[in-house]
Amino acid sequence: MSETKQEFINLIHNNKLKKINAKLKAIDLIDGNFHICYIPSLKLSAYGSTSSEAFKMMKNIVIPDFCETLMSQEKNKILSELKALGWSQSPFFKTELCKSAHIDKEGILRDFDLSENTELRERLMTV
C-alpha cells in the first residue's frame, strides 16, 4: 500500500460558492465478475466490468452525487456527517478536514465478504 499518510477534504461553503476539493485513497478490488472501486474514508463504492470502468463510475457519478448531496446541507450538518465518517477538522484551517490514510485490508475484505487472498490495489483520487 502507498505511503500517503493523510487524505484531505477542503470545503468552500458560502452564499456564492459551494465546492469540495479532496485527495482520497481509492481501493480497486475484484468480486466475482465485477471490478469495484472503493473509497473507505467515505464508505463509497462503484463497480464496472473493468477497473477503469469502476474508477470512471466513481469519479463521474458516485463522487459528484455524494458531493452535491453533502453540499446541499448546512455547513454544520456537513461537518457533522464527515466527522461521523472519522474526519477531523483542522485546527488551523476551518474549511479543511483530514483523515489518516491507513487502509484496513482485513476490514475491507470482511465488509465485501471476500477471501483473504483477494488483491487490493490502491490509487490516489483527486476531486
C-alpha positions in Angstrom: 0.0 0.0 0.0 1.2 3.6 -0.7 2.9 6.0 1.6 0.3 8.7 1.6 -0.2 9.5 5.3 -3.5 11.5 5.2 -6.4 12.2 3.0 -7.9 15.7 3.0 -11.2 17.5 2.1 -11.3 21.2 1.6 -14.8 22.7 1.8 -15.9 26.0 0.3 -19.4 26.7 1.5 -20.8 30.2 1.4 -23.6 32.2 -0.3 -21.7 32.5 -3.6 -19.9 29.1 -3.9 -20.2 25.5 -2.7 -17.3 23.4 -3.7 -15.2 20.4 -2.5 -11.6 19.7 -3.2 -10.2 16.4 -2.0 -7.4 13.9 -2.1 -8.7 10.5 -1.3 -7.5 6.9 -1.4 -9.4 4.6 -3.7 -9.1 0.8 -3.5 -9.5 -1.4 -6.5 -10.6 -5.0 -6.0 -12.4 -7.8 -7.9 -15.5 -9.5 -6.6 -16.6 -12.3 -9.0 -17.1 -10.7 -12.4 -17.1 -7.2 -11.1 -14.3 -4.7 -10.5 -15.0 -2.4 -7.6 -13.6 1.0 -6.8 -14.0 1.7 -3.0 -13.2 4.8 -1.0 -13.1 3.6 2.6 -12.9 7.1 4.1 -16.3 8.0 2.7 -17.7 4.5 2.5 -18.4 4.9 -1.2 -18.2 2.2 -3.9 -18.7 1.9 -7.6 -18.4 -1.1 -9.9 -17.8 -1.9 -13.6 -16.7 -4.6 -16.0 -13.1 -3.3 -15.7 -11.1 -1.4 -13.1 -11.1 1.6 -15.4 -14.9 1.5 -15.8 -15.4 1.2 -12.0 -13.0 4.2 -11.4 -14.8 6.3 -14.0 -18.2 5.5 -12.4 -16.7 6.6 -9.1 -15.2 9.8 -10.4 -18.1 10.8 -12.8 -21.2 9.6 -11.0 -20.7 8.5 -7.3 -18.4 11.3 -6.1 -20.4 14.1 -7.8 -23.6 12.8 -6.4 -22.1 12.5 -2.9 -20.7 16.0 -3.1 -23.9 17.5 -4.4 -25.9 15.9 -1.7 -23.4 16.8 1.0 -23.1 20.4 -0.1 -26.8 21.0 -0.3 -26.9 20.8 3.5 -26.0 23.5 6.1 -22.3 23.7 6.9 -22.6 22.4 10.5 -24.5 19.3 9.1 -21.8 18.8 6.5 -19.1 18.8 9.2 -21.2 16.5 11.4 -21.6 14.0 8.5 -17.9 14.0 7.8 -16.9 13.7 11.4 -19.2 10.7 11.7 -17.1 9.1 9.0 -14.0 9.7 11.1 -12.8 13.0 9.5 -11.2 15.7 11.8 -11.4 19.4 11.2 -8.1 21.2 11.0 -7.4 23.5 14.0 -5.7 26.0 11.6 -7.9 25.9 8.5 -11.6 25.6 9.4 -12.5 24.6 5.9 -10.1 21.7 5.8 -10.7 18.2 7.2 -8.3 15.3 7.3 -8.2 11.6 8.0 -5.5 9.1 8.4 -5.0 7.3 5.2 -4.4 3.9 6.8 -6.1 1.1 4.9 -7.6 -1.8 6.9 -7.2 -4.6 4.4 -8.9 -7.2 6.6 -11.8 -4.8 7.3 -12.3 -4.2 3.6 -12.2 -7.9 2.8 -14.7 -8.6 5.6 -17.0 -5.8 4.5 -17.2 -7.1 1.0 -17.2 -10.8 2.2 -14.1 -11.6 0.1 -11.3 -14.2 0.6 -8.1 -13.1 2.3 -6.2 -13.8 -1.0 -8.1 -11.0 -2.7 -5.7 -8.5 -4.1 -6.3 -4.8 -3.2 -4.7 -2.1 -5.3 -4.6 1.4 -4.0 -4.6 4.6 -6.0 -5.0 8.3 -5.2 -8.1 10.2 -6.4 -8.2 13.9 -6.6 -11.7 15.5 -6.8 
